[in-house]
Structure formats: structure tokens, C-alpha cells
Amino acid sequence: MSGLDTAGGAILSDTYTFNAGMEFQRQNICTEIATEELCRKLTGYEGPEITDSVKIWCDTYGTQRTYTKDDLTITVPSHYYKIIKYLDHTTNQVVTLCYWMPNQPTERRAMLPQRMVDHAVLVNNLGFDPQVVFKE
């Protein structure tokens, strides 16, 4: 077999290095997973393809508490954020979606629309623009 099987997968460019952010399970399996599923759907997984490339900026923000043992301190972030950017092939418009997701055990998938914020709000919350700091 030669070549790349793209029938059931997507071509990914991974510049992700390391994630040690502690997150509540509900944040992880609810709002975070919902954003990941959205990216898959945009690229044609189990439905029509809207785009062939999704750019993502994501990280943690803030501190709820810390845990320290010996010389190691771990921070529990207050929020996770995600920027999803893509070219919508149906409208030929660039779409930017921003999410500000509290790291809480009360998060639910249905809350994802409530976690969407304007790019300017996200930049204000963070104090910087991830798209400028981490260039495309």
C-alpha cells in the first residue's frame, strides 16, 4: 500500500509541544471535547466538508489553586481557551471562533455555545492575542 489514506482521517500539522494543565473531568469530556468534535466535523468527519484545514490556538489561563510536593508545584488553571480559525469553503470567508472555558466540574457539552466569546473579549481576558504571539 502506498500513499496517504485520507478517507477516514485528516492531515494534521502539529506544533503542540506539552500540556500539563490539570483540568476537571467535566471540562475535559464536555466543553473541551465538544470543540475537538467541531474541528473534526468542519473537515468532513461524518458529514459534509466545510474546510480542509483548521488552525487552533489553545492553552490555559489563571490559577484556581496549586499543589506542591517537594520542589514541584502544579497549577490548576481557572480557564482553558481555544481559537479555531478556518476558511469556510461554502462562503469563501475566514471564520474565527473563540472559546473561554471555565475549568469547573459543572461544565456540560450543552454549555459550549455559552463559552463562545468575541475575539476582542478573549484578548482582553488573556492580556495578549495568541494569534500574534504564536504566529500562523
N, C-alpha and C positions, 0 to 999 in steps of 0.2 A: 504494500500500500504506500502510495506517495502523496505528497501534497498535504494540505490542511483541511481537516473536516470542519466546515463551518455550519453544517446543517443544524447541529444542536448546541452550538457554542458561540462565543463571541471572542474576537481578538482583543486582548487587553494590553494596555501599556501600564506597567506597574512601577510607580515611583515611590510607593509606600515603603517605609522602612521599618517602623516598630510601633507597636501600640501596647502600652502597659496601663492604660486608663481603666480604673475599676468602675464598672457600671452595674446598676441594679439589673436583675434578670429581666424585669418587665420593660425597662428601657431598651435592652438588647433585643429581646424577642418580639417587641411590639413596634415602637416607632422607628428604631434603627433598621430592623429587618424590612419594614414597610418601604423605607427609602431604597433599600437594595433591590427589593422586588420591582419597584417602579423603574429602576435603571434597566433591569432585565426586560421588562415589558416594552420600554422605549426602543430597545434594539431587536424586537421581534420575537421574544420568547413567549410562546403560547398566544400569539396574536399578530396583528399587522405591525411591520417595522415602521417606526416613526423617524428613527435616525440610525446611523451606522456607527456613531461614536458619542460617548458620554464622558465629559470631563468632570471630575469630582475633587472638591477640596473639603476635607473634614478633619476635625480634631476635637479636643476637649477644652473646656474653659472653667475657670473658677475653682473654688475649694469648698466642699461640704465639711470635710474633716480629714485628718491624716492619721495614719497608723505608723508607729515607729517600733522597730525591733533592732537592737544593737545599733549599727551605723546606717541602717536602711530605713528611709521614710517613704511611705506610699501615700499619694494624694487621691482622695475620692473627689472627682470633678463635680461641679454643680450642674454643668451643661455639656452636651455634645452639640456640635453644629455641623451642617453639611450644606455645600453649594453644589448643585447639579446643573451643568451647562451643556446644551446640545443644539444642533441645527435641526429644526423640525422640517423634514423633507416634504411634508404636506402643505406647509405655508411658506417655506423658504425663509423662516425667521429664526434668529437665535433666541433660545429660551433659557432663562436663568431662574432656577428655583432655589430658595434659601430656607433652611430649617434651623430652628433654635429649639433644641430638645432637652427639657429638664431631665436630669439623671435621678429619677424617682421610681420607687416601687409601685406607684399608682398609674404609670403610663399604660396606655392601651393602643392598639392599632387604629382604632376609630379616632384617636386624638391627633393623628398626623396632620389633617388639614388645619387644626388649630395651632400646630407648631410651625406652619409656614409664615415667614416674615419677609418684608421687603429687604432688598439688598442693603439699602441705607440703614435700616434698623439693625441688621446683623453687624455691619461695620461699626456702628455706634456702640453696640453691645460689646464687641471684641476690642475696640480701640484701634483696629487696623483692618485692612482689606486683604484677606487671604489670596485673592487673585492677583494682587500686586506683589505681595511678599513671595508667594510661591507661583512664579510665572508659568503660563501655559507652555 
